[in-house]
């Protein structure tokens, strides 16, 4: 399970005339505290160039927020816009902000007034978040697409944004759930990881997708790391897991790591082939990311799940 190249925040100057760009002095991804997060990494055409975009939803006891970050062309600078998902005033759940990316004005529109959440910091329905550049919606999130187009008065993107990696931190006692779309022609799949790591019996783990248990690991203390290819809607899906910290960390607070990657196992490292588009989605230090060598069409999605056990 060797992945390479991490997507990490870099210091970012606040451009002149920006109403919401912030200087990032440390990594915006959350530390290992009691908070749920969902981070999606995209590539989209912003201000004439394909750029990396991250969308981070954070929820903890103190706040609930959205952070949209756009990279400069070379990736040396990052421009971030923050939105409070649960502000004091209801009307603030619908808003509009502008910021600059390499000297180009970009607009962020959102409507979260009716957004429905189901245990995740990311809304599941009844909302939109739209990123607009050059009068084009270059990134559109949510199911209120018609409302977003009406409000922004911007045309659809000629080439839609591409989702590369979804990273999620989930906190639970023994059952961890998330959603991911492994096939664009189908709906999101429900993913549940159940575990039994305490008690008189040997520790076990179950991984189910859409209500069907596809992986059952017995004697988890001996098989705490592994991988298996399963079939979902007649398509292969690689599943990797590492739950060492669940069983052997001193404090027991370390997460279990799960990676879901569509497609059959590679017979040779794809990142060694000429023309490979994306190298890696998980680094040794736990950060997630990618870099592009331009062949956008061959990009493949993967889901990275960190499962934190709580008492």
One Martini backbone bead per residue (centre of mass of N, CA, C, O) as a GRO file, in nm:
protein
  311
    1UNK     BB    1   0.066   0.059   0.026
    2UNK     BB    2   0.214   0.265  -0.189
    3UNK     BB    3   0.226   0.609  -0.158
    4UNK     BB    4   0.245   0.943  -0.307
    5UNK     BB    5   0.239   1.244  -0.260
    6UNK     BB    6   0.146   1.542  -0.111
    7UNK     BB    7  -0.125   1.746   0.004
    8UNK     BB    8  -0.017   2.072   0.095
    9UNK     BB    9   0.004   2.345   0.265
   10UNK     BB   10   0.082   2.685   0.195
   11UNK     BB   11   0.181   2.978   0.205
   12UNK     BB   12  -0.050   3.273   0.187
   13UNK     BB   13  -0.122   3.548   0.042
   14UNK     BB   14  -0.303   3.849   0.060
   15UNK     BB   15  -0.470   3.991  -0.168
   16UNK     BB   16  -0.554   4.254  -0.324
   17UNK     BB   17  -0.906   4.295  -0.288
   18UNK     BB   18  -0.972   4.074  -0.090
   19UNK     BB   19  -1.246   3.946   0.111
   20UNK     BB   20  -1.135   3.614   0.192
   21UNK     BB   21  -0.848   3.592   0.199
   22UNK     BB   22  -0.594   3.393   0.356
   23UNK     BB   23  -0.338   3.334   0.572
   24UNK     BB   24  -0.137   3.049   0.569
   25UNK     BB   25   0.053   2.907   0.853
   26UNK     BB   26  -0.101   2.631   0.842
   27UNK     BB   27  -0.243   2.346   0.819
   28UNK     BB   28  -0.589   2.308   0.748
   29UNK     BB   29  -0.586   2.045   0.841
   30UNK     BB   30  -0.682   1.865   1.091
   31UNK     BB   31  -0.630   1.756   1.383
   32UNK     BB   32  -0.636   1.509   1.642
   33UNK     BB   33  -0.955   1.570   1.698
   34UNK     BB   34  -1.293   1.626   1.787
   35UNK     BB   35  -1.354   1.591   1.446
   36UNK     BB   36  -1.522   1.631   1.152
   37UNK     BB   37  -1.423   1.543   0.810
   38UNK     BB   38  -1.426   1.676   0.463
   39UNK     BB   39  -1.216   1.609   0.173
   40UNK     BB   40  -1.194   1.753  -0.158
   41UNK     BB   41  -1.020   1.678  -0.461
   42UNK     BB   42  -0.961   1.888  -0.742
   43UNK     BB   43  -1.001   1.960  -1.094
   44UNK     BB   44  -0.989   2.291  -1.254
   45UNK     BB   45  -1.088   2.563  -1.457
   46UNK     BB   46  -0.899   2.852  -1.359
   47UNK     BB   47  -0.813   3.120  -1.521
   48UNK     BB   48  -0.703   2.920  -1.773
   49UNK     BB   49  -0.635   2.683  -1.556
   50UNK     BB   50  -0.531   2.402  -1.421
   51UNK     BB   51  -0.642   2.327  -1.086
   52UNK     BB   52  -0.621   2.295  -0.752
   53UNK     BB   53  -0.897   2.182  -0.538
   54UNK     BB   54  -1.027   2.239  -0.209
   55UNK     BB   55  -1.285   2.082   0.005
   56UNK     BB   56  -1.365   2.181   0.344
   57UNK     BB   57  -1.526   2.009   0.609
   58UNK     BB   58  -1.609   2.127   0.946
   59UNK     BB   59  -1.681   1.952   1.269
   60UNK     BB   60  -1.751   2.067   1.601
   61UNK     BB   61  -1.826   2.198   1.908
   62UNK     BB   62  -1.781   2.507   1.792
   63UNK     BB   63  -1.798   2.438   1.470
   64UNK     BB   64  -1.905   2.509   1.116
   65UNK     BB   65  -1.719   2.464   0.808
   66UNK     BB   66  -1.596   2.616   0.497
   67UNK     BB   67  -1.322   2.534   0.263
   68UNK     BB   68  -1.186   2.707  -0.022
   69UNK     BB   69  -0.914   2.597  -0.236
   70UNK     BB   70  -0.675   2.763  -0.455
   71UNK     BB   71  -0.433   2.721  -0.676
   72UNK     BB   72  -0.173   2.789  -0.823
   73UNK     BB   73  -0.016   2.686  -1.096
   74UNK     BB   74   0.248   2.582  -0.923
   75UNK     BB   75   0.147   2.553  -0.603
   76UNK     BB   76   0.274   2.787  -0.407
   77UNK     BB   77  -0.019   2.898  -0.385
   78UNK     BB   78  -0.302   2.976  -0.163
   79UNK     BB   79  -0.663   3.028  -0.191
   80UNK     BB   80  -0.894   3.118   0.071
   81UNK     BB   81  -1.239   3.035   0.158
   82UNK     BB   82  -1.467   3.114   0.422
   83UNK     BB   83  -1.753   2.934   0.572
   84UNK     BB   84  -2.031   2.955   0.774
   85UNK     BB   85  -2.268   2.713   0.829
   86UNK     BB   86  -2.342   2.822   1.147
   87UNK     BB   87  -2.459   3.102   1.192
   88UNK     BB   88  -2.628   3.341   1.366
   89UNK     BB   89  -2.748   3.412   1.086
   90UNK     BB   90  -2.959   3.285   0.859
   91UNK     BB   91  -2.884   3.461   0.603
   92UNK     BB   92  -2.575   3.355   0.598
   93UNK     BB   93  -2.642   3.078   0.442
   94UNK     BB   94  -2.648   3.303   0.222
   95UNK     BB   95  -2.392   3.378  -0.030
   96UNK     BB   96  -2.104   3.607  -0.115
   97UNK     BB   97  -1.770   3.589  -0.259
   98UNK     BB   98  -1.447   3.736  -0.309
   99UNK     BB   99  -1.142   3.646  -0.492
  100UNK     BB  100  -0.796   3.592  -0.560
  101UNK     BB  101  -0.624   3.437  -0.852
  102UNK     BB  102  -0.360   3.547  -0.984
  103UNK     BB  103  -0.539   3.830  -1.024
  104UNK     BB  104  -0.815   3.678  -1.031
  105UNK     BB  105  -1.149   3.681  -1.018
  106UNK     BB  106  -1.344   3.506  -0.769
  107UNK     BB  107  -1.650   3.327  -0.702
  108UNK     BB  108  -1.862   3.257  -0.410
  109UNK     BB  109  -2.147   3.048  -0.380
  110UNK     BB  110  -2.428   3.005  -0.138
  111UNK     BB  111  -2.681   2.750  -0.011
  112UNK     BB  112  -2.773   2.639   0.341
  113UNK     BB  113  -3.071   2.665   0.452
  114UNK     BB  114  -3.171   2.345   0.360
  115UNK     BB  115  -2.959   2.171   0.457
  116UNK     BB  116  -2.872   1.824   0.480
  117UNK     BB  117  -2.773   1.622   0.759
  118UNK     BB  118  -2.597   1.282   0.819
  119UNK     BB  119  -2.332   1.292   1.026
  120UNK     BB  120  -2.202   1.505   0.836
  121UNK     BB  121  -2.035   1.797   0.738
  122UNK     BB  122  -2.160   1.715   0.474
  123UNK     BB  123  -2.399   1.765   0.272
  124UNK     BB  124  -2.660   1.575   0.103
  125UNK     BB  125  -2.881   1.815   0.056
  126UNK     BB  126  -3.022   2.114  -0.028
  127UNK     BB  127  -2.779   2.256  -0.210
  128UNK     BB  128  -2.508   2.504  -0.280
  129UNK     BB  129  -2.178   2.530  -0.444
  130UNK     BB  130  -2.015   2.804  -0.624
  131UNK     BB  131  -1.757   2.839  -0.867
  132UNK     BB  132  -1.646   3.146  -1.027
  133UNK     BB  133  -1.502   3.192  -1.365
  134UNK     BB  134  -1.547   3.378  -1.624
  135UNK     BB  135  -1.864   3.319  -1.616
  136UNK     BB  136  -1.800   3.025  -1.484
  137UNK     BB  137  -1.884   2.712  -1.357
  138UNK     BB  138  -1.617   2.521  -1.224
  139UNK     BB  139  -1.779   2.456  -0.944
  140UNK     BB  140  -2.041   2.213  -0.843
  141UNK     BB  141  -2.233   2.176  -0.550
  142UNK     BB  142  -2.495   1.983  -0.530
  143UNK     BB  143  -2.867   1.982  -0.612
  144UNK     BB  144  -2.897   2.311  -0.672
  145UNK     BB  145  -2.836   2.386  -0.983
  146UNK     BB  146  -3.052   2.584  -1.086
  147UNK     BB  147  -3.013   2.795  -0.862
  148UNK     BB  148  -2.717   2.855  -0.925
  149UNK     BB  149  -2.754   2.957  -1.217
  150UNK     BB  150  -2.955   3.184  -1.149
  151UNK     BB  151  -2.775   3.343  -0.948
  152UNK     BB  152  -2.495   3.368  -1.115
  153UNK     BB  153  -2.525   3.389  -1.434
  154UNK     BB  154  -2.370   3.130  -1.528
  155UNK     BB  155  -2.206   2.914  -1.710
  156UNK     BB  156  -2.121   2.624  -1.790
  157UNK     BB  157  -1.878   2.413  -1.802
  158UNK     BB  158  -1.697   2.273  -2.052
  159UNK     BB  159  -1.530   2.138  -1.811
  160UNK     BB  160  -1.554   1.944  -1.561
  161UNK     BB  161  -1.485   1.873  -1.264
  162UNK     BB  162  -1.242   1.664  -1.089
  163UNK     BB  163  -1.254   1.394  -0.879
  164UNK     BB  164  -0.992   1.242  -0.688
  165UNK     BB  165  -1.028   1.298  -0.365
  166UNK     BB  166  -1.157   1.147  -0.059
  167UNK     BB  167  -1.154   1.272   0.274
  168UNK     BB  168  -1.229   1.109   0.600
  169UNK     BB  169  -1.340   1.187   0.930
  170UNK     BB  170  -1.445   0.939   1.172
  171UNK     BB  171  -1.662   0.920   1.460
  172UNK     BB  172  -1.677   0.623   1.673
  173UNK     BB  173  -1.714   0.323   1.831
  174UNK     BB  174  -1.774   0.075   1.574
  175UNK     BB  175  -1.933   0.249   1.344
  176UNK     BB  176  -1.853   0.335   1.001
  177UNK     BB  177  -1.969   0.598   0.780
  178UNK     BB  178  -2.018   0.643   0.419
  179UNK     BB  179  -1.975   0.807   0.094
  180UNK     BB  180  -1.956   0.695  -0.259
  181UNK     BB  181  -1.861   0.740  -0.610
  182UNK     BB  182  -1.751   0.488  -0.844
  183UNK     BB  183  -1.995   0.564  -1.049
  184UNK     BB  184  -2.130   0.811  -1.246
  185UNK     BB  185  -2.397   0.630  -1.327
  186UNK     BB  186  -2.437   0.628  -1.018
  187UNK     BB  187  -2.492   0.621  -0.708
  188UNK     BB  188  -2.426   0.636  -0.401
  189UNK     BB  189  -2.241   0.458  -0.172
  190UNK     BB  190  -2.269   0.260   0.112
  191UNK     BB  191  -2.035   0.273   0.385
  192UNK     BB  192  -1.936   0.011   0.625
  193UNK     BB  193  -1.757  -0.009   0.939
  194UNK     BB  194  -1.717  -0.290   1.144
  195UNK     BB  195  -1.638  -0.360   1.499
  196UNK     BB  196  -1.451  -0.604   1.724
  197UNK     BB  197  -1.199  -0.520   1.986
  198UNK     BB  198  -1.369  -0.627   2.234
  199UNK     BB  199  -1.355  -0.889   2.449
  200UNK     BB  200  -1.361  -1.243   2.444
  201UNK     BB  201  -1.327  -1.220   2.152
  202UNK     BB  202  -1.206  -1.202   1.863
  203UNK     BB  203  -1.121  -0.978   1.653
  204UNK     BB  204  -1.333  -0.793   1.420
  205UNK     BB  205  -1.433  -0.726   1.065
  206UNK     BB  206  -1.659  -0.519   0.865
  207UNK     BB  207  -1.735  -0.467   0.509
  208UNK     BB  208  -1.986  -0.260   0.365
  209UNK     BB  209  -2.197  -0.236   0.060
  210UNK     BB  210  -2.511  -0.172   0.033
  211UNK     BB  211  -2.563  -0.402   0.277
  212UNK     BB  212  -2.303  -0.574   0.191
  213UNK     BB  213  -2.087  -0.813   0.290
  214UNK     BB  214  -1.744  -0.825   0.157
  215UNK     BB  215  -1.578  -0.810   0.438
  216UNK     BB  216  -1.423  -1.061   0.661
  217UNK     BB  217  -1.226  -1.022   0.959
  218UNK     BB  218  -1.046  -1.242   1.127
  219UNK     BB  219  -0.813  -1.214   1.345
  220UNK     BB  220  -0.715  -0.902   1.357
  221UNK     BB  221  -0.437  -0.921   1.512
  222UNK     BB  222  -0.311  -1.060   1.231
  223UNK     BB  223  -0.504  -0.867   1.013
  224UNK     BB  224  -0.455  -0.537   1.030
  225UNK     BB  225  -0.336  -0.583   0.740
  226UNK     BB  226  -0.479  -0.518   0.405
  227UNK     BB  227  -0.626  -0.668   0.098
  228UNK     BB  228  -0.912  -0.635  -0.137
  229UNK     BB  229  -1.112  -0.756  -0.406
  230UNK     BB  230  -1.422  -0.632  -0.513
  231UNK     BB  231  -1.769  -0.635  -0.610
  232UNK     BB  232  -1.938  -0.346  -0.765
  233UNK     BB  233  -2.153  -0.351  -0.998
  234UNK     BB  234  -1.942  -0.537  -1.165
  235UNK     BB  235  -1.701  -0.385  -1.019
  236UNK     BB  236  -1.391  -0.326  -0.925
  237UNK     BB  237  -1.264  -0.306  -0.573
  238UNK     BB  238  -1.027  -0.165  -0.379
  239UNK     BB  239  -0.921  -0.273  -0.043
  240UNK     BB  240  -0.774  -0.101   0.228
  241UNK     BB  241  -0.607  -0.182   0.552
  242UNK     BB  242  -0.531  -0.012   0.886
  243UNK     BB  243  -0.565  -0.125   1.247
  244UNK     BB  244  -0.331  -0.103   1.454
  245UNK     BB  245  -0.426   0.130   1.655
  246UNK     BB  246  -0.674  -0.017   1.772
  247UNK     BB  247  -0.484  -0.252   1.915
  248UNK     BB  248  -0.167  -0.105   1.987
  249UNK     BB  249  -0.213   0.157   2.097
  250UNK     BB  250  -0.177   0.307   2.392
  251UNK     BB  251  -0.446   0.502   2.374
  252UNK     BB  252  -0.645   0.423   2.121
  253UNK     BB  253  -0.656   0.697   1.915
  254UNK     BB  254  -0.599   0.576   1.663
  255UNK     BB  255  -0.655   0.520   1.337
  256UNK     BB  256  -0.827   0.384   1.086
  257UNK     BB  257  -0.734   0.271   0.756
  258UNK     BB  258  -0.909   0.346   0.442
  259UNK     BB  259  -0.908   0.225   0.096
  260UNK     BB  260  -1.085   0.320  -0.210
  261UNK     BB  261  -1.036   0.163  -0.540
  262UNK     BB  262  -1.106   0.161  -0.848
  263UNK     BB  263  -1.031  -0.131  -0.984
  264UNK     BB  264  -0.786  -0.321  -1.063
  265UNK     BB  265  -0.505  -0.446  -1.006
  266UNK     BB  266  -0.186  -0.374  -1.057
  267UNK     BB  267   0.084  -0.519  -1.238
  268UNK     BB  268   0.207  -0.225  -1.244
  269UNK     BB  269   0.336   0.071  -1.183
  270UNK     BB  270   0.177   0.351  -1.298
  271UNK     BB  271   0.395   0.577  -1.204
  272UNK     BB  272   0.611   0.461  -1.433
  273UNK     BB  273   0.447   0.558  -1.658
  274UNK     BB  274   0.402   0.712  -1.936
  275UNK     BB  275   0.142   0.952  -1.875
  276UNK     BB  276   0.076   0.972  -1.598
  277UNK     BB  277  -0.151   1.157  -1.404
  278UNK     BB  278  -0.143   1.012  -1.110
  279UNK     BB  279   0.033   1.020  -0.787
  280UNK     BB  280  -0.138   0.915  -0.560
  281UNK     BB  281  -0.324   0.933  -0.210
  282UNK     BB  282  -0.095   0.840   0.008
  283UNK     BB  283   0.104   0.910   0.275
  284UNK     BB  284   0.308   0.844   0.544
  285UNK     BB  285   0.177   1.106   0.713
  286UNK     BB  286  -0.149   1.113   0.609
  287UNK     BB  287  -0.159   1.264   0.363
  288UNK     BB  288  -0.338   1.406   0.082
  289UNK     BB  289  -0.295   1.350  -0.284
  290UNK     BB  290  -0.168   1.523  -0.584
  291UNK     BB  291  -0.046   1.516  -0.922
  292UNK     BB  292  -0.004   1.656  -1.243
  293UNK     BB  293   0.052   1.540  -1.608
  294UNK     BB  294  -0.233   1.633  -1.778
  295UNK     BB  295  -0.388   1.351  -1.805
  296UNK     BB  296  -0.705   1.381  -1.719
  297UNK     BB  297  -0.866   1.122  -1.829
  298UNK     BB  298  -0.691   0.910  -1.621
  299UNK     BB  299  -0.828   0.976  -1.372
  300UNK     BB  300  -0.860   0.845  -1.036
  301UNK     BB  301  -1.054   0.756  -0.780
  302UNK     BB  302  -1.038   0.803  -0.412
  303UNK     BB  303  -1.094   0.670  -0.082
  304UNK     BB  304  -1.032   0.820   0.247
  305UNK     BB  305  -1.045   0.658   0.572
  306UNK     BB  306  -1.078   0.784   0.905
  307UNK     BB  307  -1.109   0.585   1.207
  308UNK     BB  308  -1.237   0.699   1.516
  309UNK     BB  309  -1.232   0.602   1.839
  310UNK     BB  310  -1.491   0.624   2.085
  311UNK     BB  311  -1.644   0.626   2.412
   0.00000   0.00000   0.00000
